[in-house]
Amino acid sequence: MTINESKTDRIIRVVLGVALFALGLFGEISPTLGIVLMIIGGIAIITGAIGFCPLYSLFKFRTNK
């Protein structure tokens, strides 16, 4: 696994991931939607933390140079 995300991309993913996870955990929404938001937020946090996005790799896309 090589890093395929830029620093800006990683920061955006982590911030957005934390927001989605918190909304799913504490938001006044249905339980199903809450679980979906927590999963999406968790994936965004993990990919931002490690700097590797499998979808970027699949489509041979990079945001870092």
ROSE-4610 file (N, C-alpha, C; in Angstrom, 1 decimal, always signed):
// ROSE-4610
residu = [M/M/M/T/T/T/I/I/I/N/N/N/E/E/E/S/S/S/K/K/K/T/T/T/D/D/D/R/R/R/I/I/I/I/I/I/R/R/R/V/V/V/V/V/V/L/L/L/G/G/G/V/V/V/A/A/A/L/L/L/F/F/F/A/A/A/L/L/L/G/G/G/L/L/L/F/F/F/G/G/G/E/E/E/I/I/I/S/S/S/P/P/P/T/T/T/L/L/L/G/G/G/I/I/I/V/V/V/L/L/L/M/M/M/I/I/I/I/I/I/G/G/G/G/G/G/I/I/I/A/A/A/I/I/I/I/I/I/T/T/T/G/G/G/A/A/A/I/I/I/G/G/G/F/F/F/C/C/C/P/P/P/L/L/L/Y/Y/Y/S/S/S/L/L/L/F/F/F/K/K/K/F/F/F/R/R/R/T/T/T/N/N/N/K/K/K]
num = [1/1/1/2/2/2/3/3/3/4/4/4/5/5/5/6/6/6/7/7/7/8/8/8/9/9/9/10/10/10/11/11/11/12/12/12/13/13/13/14/14/14/15/15/15/16/16/16/17/17/17/18/18/18/19/19/19/20/20/20/21/21/21/22/22/22/23/23/23/24/24/24/25/25/25/26/26/26/27/27/27/28/28/28/29/29/29/30/30/30/31/31/31/32/32/32/33/33/33/34/34/34/35/35/35/36/36/36/37/37/37/38/38/38/39/39/39/40/40/40/41/41/41/42/42/42/43/43/43/44/44/44/45/45/45/46/46/46/47/47/47/48/48/48/49/49/49/50/50/50/51/51/51/52/52/52/53/53/53/54/54/54/55/55/55/56/56/56/57/57/57/58/58/58/59/59/59/60/60/60/61/61/61/62/62/62/63/63/63/64/64/64/65/65/65]
x = [+0.8/+0.0/+0.9/+0.7/+1.4/+0.4/+0.9/+0.0/-0.4/-1.7/-2.3/-3.2/-3.1/-3.9/-3.0/-3.3/-2.5/-2.8/-2.0/-2.2/-3.6/-3.9/-5.2/-6.4/-6.3/-7.3/-7.5/-6.3/-6.4/-7.1/-6.7/-7.3/-8.8/-9.2/-10.7/-11.4/-10.8/-11.4/-11.6/-10.6/-10.6/-11.7/-11.7/-12.7/-14.1/-14.3/-15.6/-16.0/-15.1/-15.3/-15.8/-15.1/-15.4/-16.8/-17.1/-18.5/-19.6/-19.4/-20.4/-20.5/-19.4/-19.5/-20.3/-19.9/-20.6/-22.1/-22.4/-23.8/-24.6/-23.9/-24.6/-24.7/-23.8/-23.8/-24.7/-24.7/-25.5/-26.6/-26.8/-27.8/-29.2/-30.2/-31.6/-32.1/-31.6/-32.0/-32.3/-32.8/-33.2/-32.0/-32.2/-31.0/-30.3/-31.1/-30.4/-29.5/-30.0/-29.3/-28.0/-28.2/-27.1/-26.0/-26.3/-25.3/-24.6/-25.4/-24.8/-23.8/-24.2/-23.3/-22.1/-22.2/-21.0/-20.1/-20.6/-19.7/-19.0/-19.7/-19.1/-18.0/-18.4/-17.5/-16.2/-16.4/-15.3/-14.3/-14.9/-14.1/-13.3/-13.9/-13.3/-12.1/-12.3/-11.3/-10.1/-10.4/-9.3/-8.5/-9.2/-8.5/-7.7/-8.2/-7.5/-6.3/-6.4/-5.3/-4.2/-4.5/-3.4/-2.9/-3.7/-3.3/-3.5/-4.3/-4.5/-6.0/-6.4/-7.8/-7.9/-8.6/-8.7/-9.4/-10.4/-11.1/-10.1/-9.3/-8.3/-7.4/-7.0/-6.1/-6.8/-8.0/-8.8/-8.9/-9.1/-9.3/-8.0/-6.8/-5.5/-5.5/-6.1/-6.2/-5.4/-4.7/-3.9/-4.1/-4.1/-4.2/-2.9/-1.9/-0.6/+0.3/+1.3/+2.2/+3.6]
y = [-1.2/+0.0/+1.2/+2.0/+3.3/+4.4/+5.5/+6.6/+7.2/+7.4/+8.0/+9.2/+9.7/+10.9/+12.0/+13.2/+14.4/+14.7/+15.6/+16.0/+16.7/+17.5/+18.2/+17.2/+16.3/+15.2/+14.4/+14.1/+13.4/+14.2/+15.4/+16.3/+16.4/+16.6/+16.7/+15.4/+14.3/+13.0/+12.8/+13.1/+12.9/+13.8/+15.1/+16.0/+15.6/+15.3/+14.8/+13.5/+12.6/+11.3/+11.5/+12.4/+12.6/+13.2/+14.2/+14.8/+13.8/+12.9/+11.9/+10.9/+10.5/+9.5/+10.1/+11.3/+12.0/+12.2/+12.6/+12.7/+11.4/+10.3/+9.0/+8.5/+8.9/+8.5/+9.3/+10.6/+11.5/+12.2/+12.1/+12.8/+12.2/+13.1/+12.7/+12.1/+11.0/+10.3/+8.9/+8.2/+6.8/+6.0/+4.9/+4.0/+3.5/+3.1/+2.6/+3.6/+4.8/+5.9/+6.2/+6.2/+6.4/+5.4/+4.2/+3.1/+3.3/+3.7/+3.9/+5.1/+6.2/+7.3/+7.0/+6.2/+5.8/+4.9/+4.1/+3.2/+4.1/+5.0/+5.9/+6.8/+7.3/+8.2/+7.4/+6.2/+5.3/+5.0/+4.7/+4.5/+5.7/+6.9/+8.1/+8.4/+8.1/+8.4/+7.4/+6.2/+5.2/+5.5/+5.8/+6.1/+7.4/+8.3/+9.6/+9.4/+8.6/+8.3/+7.6/+6.6/+5.8/+6.4/+7.2/+7.9/+7.0/+6.0/+5.1/+4.9/+5.1/+4.9/+3.8/+2.7/+1.6/+2.0/+2.8/+3.3/+4.1/+4.9/+5.7/+4.7/+3.7/+2.7/+1.9/+1.5/+0.8/+1.6/+2.9/+3.7/+4.4/+4.0/+4.6/+6.1/+6.6/+8.1/+8.4/+9.5/+10.0/+11.5/+11.9/+13.3/+13.9/+13.0/+13.5/+13.3/+14.1/+14.1/+13.6]
z = [+0.0/+0.0/+0.0/-1.0/-1.1/-0.8/-0.3/+0.0/-1.3/-1.4/-2.7/-2.4/-1.2/-0.8/-0.4/-0.8/-0.4/+1.1/+1.6/+3.0/+3.2/+2.3/+2.3/+2.2/+1.3/+1.2/+2.5/+3.1/+4.4/+5.5/+5.6/+6.6/+6.4/+5.2/+4.9/+5.2/+4.9/+5.2/+6.7/+7.5/+8.9/+9.5/+9.1/+9.7/+9.3/+8.0/+7.6/+8.3/+8.4/+9.0/+10.5/+11.2/+12.6/+12.7/+11.8/+11.8/+11.5/+10.5/+10.2/+11.3/+11.9/+13.0/+14.1/+14.5/+15.6/+15.3/+14.1/+13.7/+13.8/+13.4/+13.5/+14.9/+15.8/+17.2/+18.0/+17.8/+18.7/+18.1/+16.7/+16.0/+16.3/+16.1/+16.3/+15.0/+14.6/+13.3/+13.5/+12.5/+12.7/+13.0/+13.7/+14.0/+12.8/+11.8/+10.6/+9.9/+9.8/+9.2/+10.0/+11.3/+12.3/+12.1/+11.9/+11.7/+10.4/+9.3/+8.0/+8.1/+8.7/+8.9/+9.7/+10.7/+11.5/+10.7/+9.9/+9.0/+8.0/+7.3/+6.3/+7.0/+8.2/+8.9/+9.4/+9.8/+10.2/+9.1/+7.9/+6.7/+6.3/+6.4/+6.0/+7.0/+8.3/+9.3/+9.1/+8.8/+8.6/+7.4/+6.2/+5.0/+5.1/+5.8/+6.0/+6.9/+7.9/+8.9/+8.2/+7.4/+6.8/+5.4/+4.8/+3.6/+2.3/+2.4/+1.3/+1.1/-0.1/-0.5/-1.5/-1.2/-2.1/-3.5/-3.4/-4.6/-5.5/-4.9/-5.7/-6.4/-5.7/-6.3/-7.4/-7.2/-8.2/-9.5/-9.4/-10.6/-11.0/-10.3/-10.6/-10.5/-9.4/-9.2/-8.0/-8.0/-6.9/-6.6/-5.4/-5.1/-4.6/-4.3/-4.0/-5.2/-5.2/-6.4/-6.0]
